[in-house]
Amino acid sequence: MYAIVEMAGQQFKVAKDQKVYVHRLQVEEGKKVTFDNVLLLADGSNVTVGAPAIDGAAVEAKVVKHLRGDKVIVFHKKRRKGYRKKNGHRQSLTEIVIESIISKGAKKAETKKAEPKTKKADGKAAPVEVSVASKPKAKKASAKGDDLKKVEGIGPKIAETLIAAGISTYAELAKTDAAKISEIIADVRGNHVTDTWPKQAKLAADGKWDELQKWQDELDGGVAK
């Protein structure tokens, strides 16, 4: 006999005495846990499919231990932007062992709904609450700059630093001296050559994208070869 059951946001095919690794459960080691969202039950040739879950069916398990999974490396790179980012991740898991599969008679956990308060005070009707969603929201005026990352050699961190310094458009970047740009981004990690950035920004500001693209193909991370 086996069952397909949802546990901690994932679906598993389980049988009695089987060990399963699920996302971390907020249950102490050695305690029992019941999963009542059973989607399918199979006992020999008898197969029961829920819609979506089977009423009265449940899977009982025991928490063996909490652990962490193998490390996964997540690496991001953006071509010709000088952007590289490496992170590691270990998923928090819980090891459980299936003790029994109940086909019917299990009680589902009840969820209590909060009832709205309509008590009267001093014979006066309770005030009606106005939903915030019904009120018109004021639109925020936001000045949107250009995407400075289209200039070869400028990554997200450098673009953020330039915007903080008041340089948010191609025209403003084109008017800024390369030495001044180097001074602004001095605290950004890495070796950045800014000689071509004002000229790239000038072509972008003038809308000469084909000419800019052709020139960028000849550059190496924003540096003339």
Secondary structure, DSSP 8 states (H G I E B T S, - for coil): -EEEEEETTEEEEEETT-EEEEE--SS-TT-EEEE--EEEEEETTEEEE-SSS-TT-EEEEEEEEEEE---EEEEEEETTTTEEEEEEE--EEEEEEEEEEE-S----------------BTTB-------GGGS------------GGGSTT--HHHHHHHHHTT--SHHHHHTS-HHHHHHHTTTSSS----TTHHHHHHHHHTT-HHHHHHHHTTEETTEE-
